[in-house]
């Protein structure tokens, strides 16, 4: 049997719930009997800095780190962070990008401009590119912090795991007072019109 390992790179900005999202993904893959390795870099997370998490799953995974050019799925919670990591993605890889911008400090200080047309730049390079209004949908739900769960709902369409496995993993990681909104957030993301 081939040892096919799927490499997922999550990227975003501190405070967007990247680590929680990668923890939930890890639980789902473990529940399905896969070997899973995870690694994360927090950077200056508390200051809105770059945060990444590598998630690798398959029959047997030997290392938690994904090499450049070997990412199967780039799952990015912020536009510039998506652009920053596209060179890690295989030429036939998949990118799911949250349609949301957070200005880095250098932009706020007027030292640089936020790049324009990031979704268009990425779309030209990758056929499997999906833009999701995760943060906008979370705002409409009344809880902007649920954007990461909406995005998980969207990306769950890429995998064959049952919806119940995702919901169980989400509820296990969150306090009961947040269960109802996050179940709704996941369903919103899963049914967000993402044609995968």
URUR-V837643 format. One record per helix or strand of 2 or more residues. SS is the DSSP state (@ for helix, = for strand). FROM is the first residue (numbers start at 1). TO is the last residue. Records with the same first field share a line. If there is no record, write none. Layout:
# URUR-V837643
SS->FROM-TO + FROM-TO
This chain:
# URUR-V837643
=->6-13 + 35-41 + 50-58 + 71-76 + 89-98 + 128-132
@->18-31 + 45-47 + 79-84 + 86-88 + 105-108 + 118-125 + 134-141 + 144-158 + 163-173 + 176-190
